Amino acid sequence: MTTYAPIRSRVPFAELTTLRLGGPAQRLVRAESTEAVVDAVRAADLQGEPLLVLGGGSNLVVADAGVPGTTVEVASTGRSVRRADDGGGLLTVAAGEDWDGVVAGALDDGLAGLECLSGIPGRAGAVPVQNVGAYGVEIAELLVDVDLYDRRAGAVQEHVPAAELRLAYRTSGLKGRDDAVVLRIRLALPAGPLSTPIRYAELAGVLGVPLGERAPAAEVRAAVLALRRSKGMVLDPADHDTWSAGSFFTNPVVPAATADAVALRAAGVTPMPRYPAPEGQVKLSAAWLISHAGFERGHPGPGGRVALSGRHSLALTNRGGGSTEELLVLARQVRDGVFDTFGVSLAPEPVLVGCRL
Ligand SMILES: Cc1cc2nc3c(=O)[nH]c(=O)nc-3n(C[C@H](O)[C@H](O)[C@H](O)COP(=O)(O)OP(=O)(O)OC[C@H]3O[C@@H](n4cnc5c(N)ncnc54)[C@H](O)[C@@H]3O)c2cc1C
């Protein structure tokens, strides 16, 4: 059944994004079933209109001028589980389902694997788009396949294997492309009640387990939510530190020689965090680089209406009444400050719409 809420005109993106920034969506269609998503996207494409696919707006920076054409809000619902003999399950989720509800529901069903991805805002369809990850787990490890609407072919493609989506650190072949709309995702989840092995030192410390050990998955979820709250990384309308798009910059992945040069420049400060990355490269901590380039938590942008979060130097926040341009000015100051201090380029993690850094 095709279900739309009424089409609305000139809806401010400030009402649609977690940053609470951005000008109007010329036309907003809220599509509440998979068929409605396909119909709305197809109709916009037939009209030759610009199209933006919107989930929960938690990874979007939208220009103050707004977005022309049609914005399709993916609000489809539905989930089902096919059990395996070992107690695990194949979880199929519609793209419009609230992600944290998916995580909580899987745990309630006795399925593990998603506990470290608790508390991440947004909807299920966007999860493969940037290969969502947190506390040592990425969705690439659990994603089996997706159903897509291929806008060029004008056709639904079912069971597109995860291996074809080019999932990598906070990116995929879907990110920033807009030529395919995720309709459903399928996840292979092991049986609970124990979590998958804990790989993140801070989380292992809070849980009191050695790295690589398992813990009750429900306890892991609670610990992750508490850690995230302490960093302003769980949405709370009353807390301006959470009026963000999460981490604004990805952790830079650089050749080992570059990492050595950065460590040399940082010598005498504090030991520089460095983590192994694929192909002998090194992942640096963007938060560390930002704070050691002189941008402390709470650092204000021009006018003080945007600022680094008071609890996490990697989140750029709207303190109320800010503008996207003000946020971008602050982001440029941070990016340029890190480059001048360490010679490392920071790249934005959210998708920028109608604006650039
Ligand atoms: C407080 C906070 C904490 C966060 N923590 C994390 C974290 O720990 N780890 C992490 O990885 N991310 C994190 N994020 C970022 C964000 O929550 C995730 O990237 C999330 O998956 C985005 O989902 P969304 O539905 O809000 O997507 P949106 O912001 O609505 O869209 C993001 C992009 O995906 C596209 N898109 C959305 N839905 C679809 C679809 N169905 N098909 C095709 N394209 C689509 C959009 O066009 C856009 O380009 C955080 C954000 C906030 C605000």
The ligand as a MOL file (V3000), in Angstrom:
LIG
                    3D

  0  0  0     0  0            999 V3000
M  V30 BEGIN CTAB
M  V30 COUNTS 53 58 0 0 0
M  V30 BEGIN ATOM
M  V30 1 C 24.8580 12.8710 18.0830 0
M  V30 2 C 25.3100 12.0790 16.8800 0
M  V30 3 C 26.1220 10.9750 17.0410 0
M  V30 4 C 26.5420 10.2300 15.9280 0
M  V30 5 N 27.3490 9.1460 16.1330 0
M  V30 6 C 27.7630 8.4050 15.0640 0
M  V30 7 C 28.6090 7.2780 15.2630 0
M  V30 8 O 28.9590 6.9240 16.3820 0
M  V30 9 N 28.9990 6.5900 14.1680 0
M  V30 10 C 28.6130 6.9320 12.9010 0
M  V30 11 O 29.0080 6.2500 11.9430 0
M  V30 12 N 27.7990 8.0010 12.6920 0
M  V30 13 C 27.3720 8.7460 13.7410 0
M  V30 14 N 26.5700 9.8380 13.5380 0
M  V30 15 C 26.1950 10.2290 12.1620 0
M  V30 16 C 24.7960 9.7360 11.7360 0
M  V30 17 O 23.9700 9.4940 12.8350 0
M  V30 18 C 24.8650 8.4530 10.9050 0
M  V30 19 O 25.6540 8.6570 9.7630 0
M  V30 20 C 23.4680 7.9870 10.4630 0
M  V30 21 O 23.5480 6.7250 9.8620 0
M  V30 22 C 22.7800 8.9450 9.4920 0
M  V30 23 O 21.4490 8.5110 9.3430 0
M  V30 24 P 20.2840 9.4820 8.8940 0
M  V30 25 O 19.0630 8.6460 8.6510 0
M  V30 26 O 20.1210 10.5820 9.8560 0
M  V30 27 O 20.8440 10.0220 7.5090 0
M  V30 28 P 20.6790 11.4880 6.8780 0
M  V30 29 O 21.4830 12.4490 7.6610 0
M  V30 30 O 19.2540 11.7990 6.6740 0
M  V30 31 O 21.3970 11.2630 5.4620 0
M  V30 32 C 22.7830 11.0750 5.3840 0
M  V30 33 C 23.1480 10.7350 3.9300 0
M  V30 34 O 22.6070 9.4700 3.5990 0
M  V30 35 C 21.7040 9.5840 2.4930 0
M  V30 36 N 20.5960 8.6670 2.7720 0
M  V30 37 C 19.7800 8.6710 3.8540 0
M  V30 38 N 18.8930 7.6560 3.7620 0
M  V30 39 C 19.1680 7.0080 2.5830 0
M  V30 40 C 18.6030 5.8950 1.9180 0
M  V30 41 N 17.5600 5.2110 2.4200 0
M  V30 42 N 19.1340 5.5190 0.7210 0
M  V30 43 C 20.1860 6.1880 0.1830 0
M  V30 44 N 20.7550 7.2620 0.7650 0
M  V30 45 C 20.2440 7.6710 1.9580 0
M  V30 46 C 21.2890 11.0460 2.4600 0
M  V30 47 O 20.9150 11.4420 1.1520 0
M  V30 48 C 22.5650 11.7160 2.9190 0
M  V30 49 O 23.4580 11.8340 1.8420 0
M  V30 50 C 26.1380 10.6040 14.6270 0
M  V30 51 C 25.3090 11.7330 14.4730 0
M  V30 52 C 24.9010 12.4590 15.5860 0
M  V30 53 C 24.0090 13.6500 15.4000 0
M  V30 END ATOM
M  V30 BEGIN BOND
M  V30 1 1 1 2
M  V30 2 1 2 3
M  V30 3 2 2 52
M  V30 4 2 3 4
M  V30 5 1 4 5
M  V30 6 1 4 50
M  V30 7 2 5 6
M  V30 8 1 6 7
M  V30 9 1 6 13
M  V30 10 2 7 8
M  V30 11 1 7 9
M  V30 12 1 9 10
M  V30 13 2 10 11
M  V30 14 1 10 12
M  V30 15 2 12 13
M  V30 16 1 13 14
M  V30 17 1 14 15
M  V30 18 1 14 50
M  V30 19 1 15 16
M  V30 20 1 16 17
M  V30 21 1 16 18
M  V30 22 1 18 19
M  V30 23 1 18 20
M  V30 24 1 20 21
M  V30 25 1 20 22
M  V30 26 1 22 23
M  V30 27 1 23 24
M  V30 28 2 24 25
M  V30 29 1 24 26
M  V30 30 1 24 27
M  V30 31 1 27 28
M  V30 32 2 28 29
M  V30 33 1 28 30
M  V30 34 1 28 31
M  V30 35 1 31 32
M  V30 36 1 32 33
M  V30 37 1 33 34
M  V30 38 1 33 48
M  V30 39 1 34 35
M  V30 40 1 35 36
M  V30 41 1 35 46
M  V30 42 1 36 37
M  V30 43 1 36 45
M  V30 44 2 37 38
M  V30 45 1 38 39
M  V30 46 1 39 40
M  V30 47 2 39 45
M  V30 48 1 40 41
M  V30 49 2 40 42
M  V30 50 1 42 43
M  V30 51 2 43 44
M  V30 52 1 44 45
M  V30 53 1 46 47
M  V30 54 1 46 48
M  V30 55 1 48 49
M  V30 56 2 50 51
M  V30 57 1 51 52
M  V30 58 1 52 53
M  V30 END BOND
M  V30 END CTAB
M  END
